[in-house]
Amino acid sequence: MDKRTAILHANCQGQPLAAFLSASPEFAQYFVPRVYLNYTREAVPAAALDACGLFLYQHLGPEWGELASAALLEKLPAGCPSLCIPNMFFRGPWPLWSGAPGFDYRDIYLDHLLGMGLPRRDILHLYLSTPLGRKYDLDALLAETVARETERQVHTPIQYLDFVLEHWRERPLFLSVNHPGPELLHLAAVGILAELGLAPMAPALLPDAGALGEGYADFELPVHPQAAAFYGLNYGSEDRVYNVYGRAKTFGQYAEAYVDCRLSGIDDFISYLHLR
């Protein structure tokens, strides 16, 4: 039988989700996934929408114009099934993360110390030794990310936040704030398959990390040991080693790279980390 195109209109989570869905023999029997990246504003051609046999999308509001979910749904063929899928984000282990533009993986405390014009040694000493709970309301920051994720989850029937809140202190569930790890991707894929009336994939058929897509699993955002201690995480110790674009770094070494990069006047932190 001819397979239908399953469009995934999603962010960086789209490609690994496509790999997990394709591990289901039933899904693979009926569909060929095609990912269109929403955050790059990649256009979804009219011909692709006309031929779409399944539309899986992360919710985008009207501010996205022709790429808004409602606008794309209106262009689907009559009878084409659609499903809003999770767009997972969690700042829990990284309460100081900031999405401010101009530098990758911004940290509000490091940026504050850098803005004071302190010497490199003093910046790192204060950043690594100061109990974060004395400077920031870490409980409020956690509540803030939970509230935000609760709002995002409203758009999809596939629930994941309760699982995150139950287990995030036991083990890392995210590689970074917007990169859920294999366990959460599997959870989302199983939910999608269930909503489509398809059987979940067998564990032996699950894709490995290499199937998560180029660059997706190349970076683990290190956890500040002070945040790990405050939240009672079973991970995030000072000597824990993270994969930072193929280089093993502790949190302290990662912080040193952050400070050195900023003090050197370099804005492209990702390229800097690739070279360090």
RASULPE-V449368 format. One line per field, one symbol per residue. ss: DSSP state (h for helix, s for strand, l for the rest). phi: phi as a letter, one per 40 degrees, with the letter a starting at -180 (. if undefined). Layout:
ss->???
phi->???
//
This chain:
ss->lllsssssssllhhhhhhhhhhllhhhhhhsssssssllllllllhhhhhlssssssllllhhhhhhlhhhhhhllllllssssllllllllllllsslllllllsshhhhhhhhllllhhhhhhhhhhllhhhhllhhhhhhhhhhhhhhhhlllllllhhhhhhhllllllsssllsslhhhhhhhhhhhhhhlllllllhhhlllhhhhllllllslllllhhhhhhhllllllllllsssllssslhhhhhhhhhhhhhlllllhhhhhhhl
phi->.ccccbcbcaccccccccccccccdccccbbbcbcbccccfccbddccccccbabbaccbccccgccddccccccccdgccbacbcbcaacdcbcccbcdchacfcbcccccccccgccdccdcccccbcccccbbcccccccccccccccccdcbcccbcdccccbcccacbbcadbbccdccccdcccccccccgbccccdccccccccchcgcbcbbccbcdccccccgccagccccbbcbfgbcbccccccccdccccccgccccccccccc
//
